[in-house]
Amino acid sequence: MDVYTLLFSLVPVVFVTGISIFILNRFFQNEQSKRNIRLRKELVSTTLPVKLQAYERIILLLERINPEQMLFRAHKSGMSAKRFQMDLLNILRHEYEHNLTQQLYISDDAWSLVKKCKEDITKIVNISAAELNEDASGIDLTKNILTKYNSTEKRPTEIAINFIKKEVKGLV
């Protein structure tokens, strides 16, 4: 047998082997892709409820720190403005800290808005209290906070809640 005959008989073997390797490679890539899609679907089906629950908790947080809700829930008759300010700041801090872990499940943009909302409301409380006399009552502080909050063009809680609602609509 000469070299040409041997070479001529090896060409089909190499060709068939190359095509077989190509087809098997494509098959395994396709199977891997199907597995990845299945895993993603399973992940989404398990994480989506957790994410939605986190968004619900964040909405609840924002509603609870909304001055229009928080002031009336926290006010006690006969309270001084200074004492009421401290109570409000404690409520803000407590509500925020209670929901810190929710940032794992919501977007960075949403969490940034939640933080900004808390900071803006804290600022409104502190500025409102600083504008009052030492002998001012909690009612005076309530009026001042509500006046400031309602005079803002875009209320922090409304901005954050609307953003979160849009995000949730994108999830489902």
PABA-842496 format. One record per atom (N, C-alpha, C): residue in one letter; x, y, z. Coordinates in pm, whole numbers, padded with zeros to 5 digits, always signed. Layout:
<pts>
AXYZ
...
</pts>
This chain:
<pts>
M+00084-00115+00000
M+00000+00000+00000
M+00090+00124+00000
D+00057+00208-00091
D+00140+00327-00098
D+00081+00441-00015
V+00152+00548-00001
V+00117+00661+00084
V-00011+00728+00035
Y-00026+00737-00096
Y-00145+00803-00152
Y-00273+00726-00118
T-00268+00599-00127
T-00384+00517-00096
T-00419+00531+00053
L-00316+00528+00135
L-00338+00543+00278
L-00396+00681+00310
L-00340+00782+00249
L-00389+00918+00268
L-00532+00933+00217
F-00559+00873+00101
F-00690+00880+00040
F-00795+00809+00126
S-00757+00703+00194
S-00852+00631+00280
S-00869+00700+00415
L-00772+00782+00459
L-00782+00852+00586
L-00868+00979+00576
V-00878+01039+00459
V-00954+01163+00442
V-01100+01145+00485
P-01170+01043+00441
P-01309+01027+00487
P-01319+01005+00639
V-01225+00932+00695
V-01227+00906+00839
V-01210+01038+00916
V-01115+01120+00875
V-01091+01249+00939
V-01214+01339+00923
F-01270+01338+00802
F-01388+01420+00773
F-01506+01378+00862
V-01535+01249+00868
V-01646+01199+00949
V-01620+01226+01097
T-01497+01208+01142
T-01463+01235+01282
T-01482+01383+01314
G-01438+01471+01225
G-01453+01616+01246
G-01600+01656+01254
I-01681+01604+01163
I-01824+01635+01165
I-01889+01579+01291
S-01850+01461+01332
S-01906+01401+01454
S-01872+01485+01577
I-01748+01530+01584
I-01706+01615+01696
I-01785+01746+01696
F-01802+01805+01578
F-01877+01929+01566
F-02023+01911+01611
I-02085+01803+01564
I-02225+01777+01599
I-02240+01749+01749
L-02149+01669+01805
L-02155+01641+01948
L-02132+01768+02031
N-02040+01851+01986
N-02012+01976+02056
N-02137+02065+02057
R-02203+02078+01943
R-02327+02158+01933
R-02436+02098+02022
F-02446+01967+02022
F-02546+01900+02105
F-02524+01932+02253
F-02398+01920+02299
F-02368+01946+02440
F-02388+02094+02474
Q-02354+02184+02382
Q-02380+02326+02406
Q-02530+02352+02420
N-02607+02291+02333
N-02752+02307+02336
N-02810+02252+02468
E-02762+02137+02511
E-02809+02079+02637
E-02771+02167+02755
Q-02650+02222+02752
Q-02606+02312+02859
Q-02694+02438+02861
S-02725+02489+02746
S-02812+02606+02736
S-02951+02575+02792
K-03005+02459+02760
K-03136+02419+02814
K-03130+02407+02966
R-03021+02349+03017
R-03005+02336+03162
R-02999+02474+03228
N-02926+02568+03167
N-02916+02703+03222
N-03052+02773+03224
I-03129+02755+03117
I-03263+02814+03111
I-03351+02755+03220
R-03345+02625+03238
R-03423+02558+03342
R-03384+02609+03481
L-03254+02623+03504
L-03207+02672+03634
L-03252+02816+03658
R-03244+02899+03554
R-03290+03037+03567
R-03439+03044+03600
K-03518+02959+03534
K-03662+02956+03562
K-03688+02913+03706
E-03615+02813+03752
E-03631+02769+03890
E-03589+02880+03987
L-03481+02948+03956
L-03434+03056+04041
L-03536+03169+04047
V-03589+03205+03932
V-03690+03311+03927
V-03814+03270+04005
S-03856+03146+03990
S-03977+03101+04060
S-03957+03099+04212
T-03835+03083+04258
T-03812+03084+04403
T-03778+03224+04455
T-03710+03306+04375
T-03671+03438+04424
T-03776+03545+04400
L-03859+03529+04299
L-03960+03633+04271
L-04052+03657+04390
P-04106+03554+04454
P-04191+03582+04571
P-04116+03656+04682
V-03989+03623+04701
V-03910+03689+04805
V-03889+03836+04767
K-03859+03860+04639
K-03841+03997+04592
K-03969+04078+04607
L-04080+04020+04569
L-04208+04090+04580
L-04240+04121+04726
Q-04209+04027+04814
Q-04232+04051+04956
Q-04143+04165+05007
A-04020+04172+04957
A-03930+04281+04997
A-03985+04415+04950
Y-04034+04420+04827
Y-04093+04544+04777
Y-04216+04583+04859
E-04296+04484+04898
E-04412+04512+04983
E-04368+04572+05115
R-04265+04515+05173
R-04216+04566+05302
R-04160+04707+05288
I-04097+04735+05176
I-04043+04869+05155
I-04157+04970+05138
I-04261+04932+05067
I-04378+05020+05055
I-04436+05046+05194
L-04446+04942+05275
L-04498+04958+05411
L-04408+05051+05492
L-04277+05035+05480
L-04183+05125+05547
L-04209+05269+05505
L-04219+05292+05375
L-04240+05428+05326
L-04372+05487+05374
E-04475+05405+05379
E-04603+05453+05431
E-04594+05484+05580
R-04519+05402+05652
R-04508+05423+05797
R-04426+05547+05831
I-04328+05583+05746
I-04247+05703+05775
I-04300+05827+05704
N-04406+05811+05628
N-04471+05927+05567
N-04519+06016+05681
P-04476+06142+05682
P-04514+06229+05795
P-04665+06235+05819
E-04743+06231+05713
E-04888+06238+05730
E-04940+06119+05812
Q-04873+06006+05806
Q-04913+05888+05884
Q-04840+05883+06018
M-04711+05905+06013
M-04626+05889+06131
M-04661+05989+06242
L-04689+06111+06206
L-04716+06214+06307
L-04837+06180+06392
F-04943+06138+06327
F-05066+06109+06400
F-05057+05978+06478
R-04978+05886+06426
R-04961+05758+06495
R-04874+05775+06621
A-04778+05867+06614
A-04680+05880+06722
A-04715+05986+06827
H-04803+06077+06793
H-04829+06189+06884
H-04904+06145+07009
K-04858+06201+07119
K-04925+06180+07248
K-04958+06319+07303
S-05074+06335+07359
S-05115+06467+07408
S-05022+06517+07518
G-05002+06648+07516
G-04919+06712+07618
G-04769+06698+07593
M-04732+06646+07482
M-04591+06624+07452
M-04525+06754+07404
S-04403+06778+07448
S-04330+06896+07401
S-04276+06870+07260
A-04246+06976+07190
A-04194+06964+07054
A-04060+06891+07054
K-03977+06922+07153
K-03845+06858+07161
K-03858+06708+07181
R-03945+06668+07274
R-03966+06525+07301
R-04026+06455+07179
F-04120+06524+07114
F-04185+06467+06996
F-04083+06451+06882
Q-03995+06549+06868
Q-03889+06539+06766
Q-03805+06415+06791
M-03763+06393+06913
M-03682+06276+06946
M-03758+06146+06917
D-03884+06143+06952
D-03965+06024+06924
D-03975+05998+06774
L-03997+06103+06698
L-04009+06088+06552
L-03877+06039+06491
L-03767+06094+06537
L-03637+06050+06486
L-03610+05903+06523
N-03653+05864+06642
N-03639+05723+06683
N-03725+05632+06596
I-03846+05676+06566
I-03934+05597+06479
I-03872+05581+06342
L-03822+05691+06286
L-03759+05686+06153
L-03641+05588+06153
R-03556+05601+06253
R-03438+05515+06261
R-03479+05368+06280
H-03573+05344+06368
H-03618+05207+06395
H-03681+05143+06271
E-03770+05214+06206
E-03836+05160+06086
E-03733+05128+05978
Y-03639+05219+05960
Y-03534+05200+05858
Y-03447+05079+05893
E-03399+05074+06016
E-03313+04964+06058
E-03386+04829+06052
H-03513+04831+06081
H-03593+04708+06078
H-03602+04651+05936
N-03584+04736+05837
N-03598+04693+05698
N-03467+04696+05619
L-03356+04707+05686
L-03226+04713+05618
L-03199+04593+05528
T-03239+04477+05571
T-03208+04356+05493
T-03283+04351+05360
Q-03387+04429+05346
Q-03465+04427+05222
Q-03384+04476+05103
Q-03276+04549+05131
Q-03193+04598+05021
Q-03129+04486+04941
L-03123+04366+04998
L-03070+04251+04925
L-03157+04215+04805
Y-03286+04243+04816
Y-03381+04195+04718
Y-03436+04302+04624
I-03408+04429+04654
I-03457+04535+04566
I-03337+04598+04495
S-03365+04675+04393
S-03257+04734+04314
S-03183+04839+04395
D-03061+04868+04352
D-02981+04972+04418
D-03049+05108+04406
D-03110+05134+04292
D-03179+05262+04272
D-03296+05276+04369
A-03372+05168+04385
A-03485+05173+04477
A-03437+05194+04620
W-03332+05124+04659
W-03281+05139+04795
W-03227+05279+04817
S-03162+05335+04716
S-03111+05473+04728
S-03226+05571+04751
L-03336+05549+04682
L-03453+05636+04703
L-03511+05620+04844
V-03511+05498+04894
V-03561+05475+05030
V-03473+05549+05131
K-03341+05537+05114
K-03248+05608+05203
K-03267+05758+05194
K-03280+05809+05072
K-03298+05953+05052
K-03428+05999+05114
C-03532+05921+05101
C-03661+05954+05160
C-03649+05966+05311
K-03586+05869+05373
K-03567+05872+05519
K-03486+05995+05559
E-03380+06024+05484
E-03296+06141+05515
E-03373+06271+05496
D-03453+06279+05390
D-03531+06401+05366
D-03634+06424+05477
I-03700+06318+05519
I-03799+06332+05626
I-03730+06368+05757
T-03615+06309+05783
T-03537+06344+05902
T-03501+06492+05899
K-03460+06539+05784
K-03423+06680+05768
K-03545+06770+05793
I-03660+06733+05739
I-03782+06812+05759
I-03817+06818+05907
V-03806+06706+05977
V-03836+06703+06120
V-03740+06794+06196
N-03612+06783+06166
N-03513+06863+06239
N-03526+07012+06209
I-03546+07047+06084
I-03562+07189+06048
I-03689+07245+06112
S-03797+07169+06106
S-03923+07213+06166
S-03908+07236+06316
A-03838+07147+06383
A-03817+07160+06528
A-03728+07280+06559
A-03626+07303+06476
A-03533+07413+06501
A-03601+07549+06487
E-03706+07555+06411
E-03776+07681+06388
E-03870+07717+06504
L-03894+07626+06593
L-03989+07648+06702
L-03920+07699+06828
N-04000+07762+06915
N-03950+07807+07046
N-03929+07685+07136
E-03856+07707+07242
E-03829+07599+07339
E-03956+07546+07404
D-04055+07633+07422
D-04178+07591+07490
D-04287+07544+07394
A-04251+07517+07268
A-04349+07473+07168
A-04399+07332+07201
S-04519+07306+07159
S-04579+07175+07187
S-04560+07080+07068
G-04594+06956+07092
G-04589+06857+06986
G-04684+06890+06873
I-04796+06953+06907
I-04893+06996+06805
I-04830+07101+06714
D-04754+07194+06774
D-04686+07297+06695
D-04587+07232+06597
L-04515+07133+06648
L-04420+07063+06562
L-04493+06988+06451
T-04602+06925+06485
T-04681+06852+06384
T-04724+06946+06272
K-04779+07061+06310
K-04824+07159+06211
K-04708+07205+06123
N-04594+07232+06185
N-04478+07281+06109
N-04425+07174+06013
I-04418+07051+06058
I-04371+06942+05972
I-04466+06922+05855
L-04596+06918+05884
L-04693+06897+05776
L-04691+07012+05675
T-04674+07134+05724
T-04665+07249+05633
T-04545+07235+05542
K-04431+07200+05600
K-04309+07183+05520
K-04322+07067+05422
Y-04370+06957+05472
Y-04381+06836+05388
Y-04478+06859+05273
N-04592+06920+05302
N-04692+06942+05198
N-04653+07053+05102
S-04559+07138+05142
S-04517+07245+05052
S-04405+07201+04957
T-04348+07083+04982
T-04246+07034+04890
T-04312+06996+04759
E-04244+07031+04652
E-04301+07005+04519
E-04321+06857+04495
K-04219+06779+04530
K-04227+06634+04514
K-04201+06571+04650
R-04302+06508+04704
R-04290+06446+04835
R-04202+06322+04826
P-04105+06311+04916
P-04010+06199+04909
P-04076+06061+04910
T-04177+06043+04994
T-04240+05911+05000
T-04313+05879+04870
E-04378+05977+04812
E-04450+05953+04686
E-04353+05918+04574
I-04240+05987+04568
I-04139+05959+04465
I-04091+05815+04478
A-04055+05776+04600
A-04003+05641+04622
A-04109+05535+04594
I-04231+05557+04640
I-04337+05458+04618
I-04367+05443+04469
N-04375+05553+04398
N-04401+05545+04253
N-04289+05473+04180
F-04165+05498+04218
F-04052+05429+04157
F-04060+05279+04183
I-04090+05243+04304
I-04098+05101+04341
I-04212+05032+04267
K-04324+05099+04255
K-04437+05041+04180
K-04398+05013+04036
K-04326+05105+03975
K-04281+05084+03836
K-04185+04965+03828
E-04097+04956+03925
E-04002+04844+03926
E-04073+04711+03940
V-04171+04705+04028
V-04244+04581+04051
V-04320+04541+03924
K-04377+04638+03856
K-04447+04607+03730
K-04351+04546+03628
G-04224+04586+03633
G-04124+04529+03544
G-04084+04385+03581
L-04108+04349+03707
L-04074+04214+03752
L-04179+04111+03714
V-04305+04152+03715
V-04414+04057+03690
V-04477+04074+03555
</pts>
